[in-house]
């Protein structure tokens, strides 16, 4: 697969990943608020959830940037 095709597929996949992750993160945040967890636990969740999406996005971007054979 050429780098150009990988970038196209990777861009679409990245947009889908971020959209799905945002929906999932909001759903978990709502559950935390309904269960009245402590503010510290909420803060920890928001920090972790705010940074966790970077790992799969980084792997995807690294795959997209791989040079052609």
C-alpha positions in Angstrom: 0.0 0.0 0.0 1.4 3.4 -0.9 1.9 6.1 1.6 -0.8 8.2 -0.1 -3.4 5.5 0.4 -2.3 4.9 4.0 -2.8 8.6 4.7 -6.3 8.6 3.3 -7.3 5.5 5.2 -5.5 6.7 8.3 -7.3 10.1 8.2 -10.7 8.5 7.9 -9.8 6.0 10.7 -8.5 8.8 12.9 -11.7 10.8 12.5 -13.8 7.7 13.4 -11.5 6.9 16.3 -11.8 10.4 17.8 -15.6 10.5 17.3 -16.2 7.0 18.9 -13.8 7.8 21.7 -15.5 11.1 22.5 -18.9 9.4 22.7 -17.5 6.6 24.9 -15.7 9.1 27.2 -18.9 11.2 27.6 -20.9 8.1 28.4 -18.5 7.0 31.1 -18.5 10.6 32.5 -22.3 10.6 32.8 -22.2 7.3 34.6 -19.6 8.7 37.1 -21.8 11.7 37.7 -25.0 9.6 38.2 -23.2 7.4 40.8 -21.9 10.5 42.7 -18.2 9.5 42.8 -15.8 11.9 44.5 -14.5 15.0 42.7 -11.0 13.6 42.9 -12.1 10.4 41.1 -13.8 12.6 38.4 -10.7 14.7 38.0 -8.5 11.6 37.6 -10.9 10.2 35.0 -10.9 13.4 33.0 -7.1 13.6 33.0 -6.8 10.0 31.9 -9.6 10.1 29.4 -8.3 13.3 28.0 -4.9 11.8 27.3 -5.7 8.2 26.5 -6.8 8.7 23.0 -3.3 9.9 22.1 -1.9 6.3 22.2 -3.9 4.8 19.3 -3.8 8.1 17.4 0.0 8.0 17.6 0.2 4.5 16.4 -2.1 5.3 13.5 -0.1 8.4 12.6 3.2 6.4 12.7 1.6 3.8 10.4 0.5 6.5 8.0 4.0 8.1 7.9 5.8 4.8 7.2 7.8 5.2 3.9 6.9 3.1 0.8 8.8 -0.1 0.3 
